[in-house]
């Protein structure tokens, strides 16, 4: 399925991989996410704002695989797929999920997860994990609807021990 052909999306919504040509759009969305939802991410806005253009380009080129959701020509959400060194080879972590307030409930979040899952399956990932703030009930419910389940594991944000995250996982057995 093409990145811009996600079933159920409004015609103006599409999902595309972040590239060197769209890294500034990703930076704008990521910084908006850090301002809007500071307790949802392990990076703070201050850390993000301190990155150089070269830092951002390097992250896009060598970091997690990243996607942007677009409404016409405006980026309205993002998600990433990260393979941590301490994870099994067939496991990956969903990171950095965020959609603008005006596009929550629009199908953009579902489309981002669908693109990530399709890519993860194609590269042989059999299990996805994610961490989400326990207090973010809306996000927890969203991930449950996307086939994730609570694992019972939890951790705290390194910069805020009052923010507890719960681990969720989803099997990606071949379809």
TIDOZA-169362 format. One record per residue (C-alpha): residue number from 1; x, y, z. Coordinates in steps of 0.2 Angstrom, whole numbers, plus 5000, padded with zeros to 4 digits. Layout:
<atoms>
  num    c1    c2    c3
  NUM     X     Y     Z
...
</atoms>
This chain:
<atoms>
  num    c1    c2    c3
    1  5000  5000  5000
    2  5007  5017  4996
    3  5010  5029  5010
    4  4997  5041  5004
    5  4983  5027  5001
    6  4978  5023  5019
    7  4960  5016  5019
    8  4948  5027  5029
    9  4958  5043  5028
   10  4950  5059  5022
   11  4957  5063  5005
   12  4968  5077  5012
   13  4977  5066  5025
   14  4992  5056  5020
   15  5007  5048  5029
   16  5025  5050  5022
   17  5042  5045  5029
   18  5053  5059  5035
   19  5067  5063  5023
   20  5081  5075  5021
   21  5069  5086  5012
   22  5056  5086  5026
   23  5067  5087  5041
   24  5062  5105  5045
   25  5044  5100  5045
   26  5048  5085  5057
   27  5057  5097  5068
   28  5042  5109  5069
   29  5030  5095  5073
   30  5042  5088  5086
   31  5044  5104  5095
   32  5026  5108  5094
   33  5023  5091  5103
   34  5036  5094  5116
   35  5027  5111  5120
   36  5009  5103  5119
   37  5013  5087  5129
   38  5029  5089  5139
   39  5025  5074  5150
   40  5023  5062  5135
   41  5041  5062  5129
   42  5059  5058  5136
   43  5066  5074  5128
   44  5061  5091  5134
   45  5058  5106  5123
   46  5074  5114  5130
   47  5084  5099  5124
   48  5076  5100  5107
   49  5078  5118  5105
   50  5097  5116  5108
   51  5099  5105  5094
   52  5108  5112  5078
   53  5101  5109  5061
   54  5115  5097  5058
   55  5109  5087  5074
   56  5091  5086  5067
   57  5098  5080  5050
   58  5108  5067  5058
   59  5094  5061  5068
   60  5083  5060  5053
   61  5096  5050  5044
   62  5102  5038  5057
   63  5089  5038  5071
   64  5072  5031  5072
   65  5062  5028  5056
   66  5050  5043  5056
   67  5034  5047  5048
   68  5023  5063  5047
   69  5005  5064  5044
   70  5000  5078  5033
   71  4984  5087  5030
   72  4986  5095  5013
   73  5003  5104  5015
   74  5003  5105  5034
   75  5011  5092  5045
   76  4999  5087  5058
   77  5007  5072  5067
   78  5022  5061  5069
   79  5028  5044  5075
   80  5044  5034  5075
   81  5050  5016  5075
   82  5066  5013  5085
   83  5077  4998  5087
   84  5085  4998  5103
   85  5102  4989  5105
   86  5095  4980  5120
   87  5080  4973  5111
   88  5079  4957  5102
   89  5082  4959  5084
   90  5064  4955  5079
   91  5057  4968  5092
   92  5055  4987  5090
   93  5049  5002  5100
   94  5035  5014  5094
   95  5041  5032  5099
   96  5037  5050  5098
   97  5018  5048  5094
   98  5009  5064  5093
   99  4995  5072  5083
  100  4990  5091  5084
  101  4975  5094  5095
  102  4964  5099  5079
  103  4968  5082  5071
  104  4965  5071  5086
  105  4951  5059  5081
  106  4953  5063  5062
  107  4961  5046  5058
  108  4979  5054  5057
  109  4985  5044  5073
  110  4978  5028  5066
  111  4986  5031  5049
  112  5003  5034  5057
  113  5002  5018  5067
  114  4996  5009  5051
  115  5011  5015  5041
  116  5023  5011  5056
  117  5016  4993  5057
  118  5017  4990  5039
  119  5035  4995  5038
  120  5039  4985  5054
  121  5031  4969  5047
  122  5041  4972  5031
  123  5057  4973  5040
  124  5054  4957  5050
  125  5048  4965  5067
  126  5037  4953  5076
  127  5034  4963  5092
  128  5031  4981  5095
  129  5033  4989  5112
  130  5029  5007  5118
  131  5029  5017  5134
  132  5015  5029  5138
  133  5011  5040  5153
  134  4999  5031  5164
  135  4990  5047  5166
  136  4987  5049  5148
  137  4971  5039  5147
  138  4966  5044  5130
  139  4982  5038  5123
  140  4981  5022  5133
  141  4964  5018  5126
  142  4970  5023  5108
  143  4984  5010  5109
  144  4972  4997  5116
  145  4961  5000  5101
  146  4977  4998  5090
  147  4980  4980  5097
  148  4992  4984  5110
  149  4991  4977  5128
  150  4998  4981  5144
  151  5013  4971  5149
  152  5014  4976  5168
  153  5030  4984  5166
  154  5032  5003  5171
  155  5046  5016  5173
  156  5047  5034  5177
  157  5053  5049  5167
  158  5071  5052  5171
  159  5068  5071  5172
  160  5051  5069  5182
  161  5049  5055  5194
  162  5031  5059  5196
  163  5027  5054  5178
  164  5025  5035  5177
  165  5025  5026  5161
  166  5017  5009  5157
  167  5024  4997  5144
  168  5012  4991  5131
  169  5016  4978  5117
  170  5008  4971  5101
  171  5012  4955  5091
  172  5016  4958  5073
  173  5014  4940  5067
  174  5013  4939  5048
  175  4996  4941  5041
</atoms>
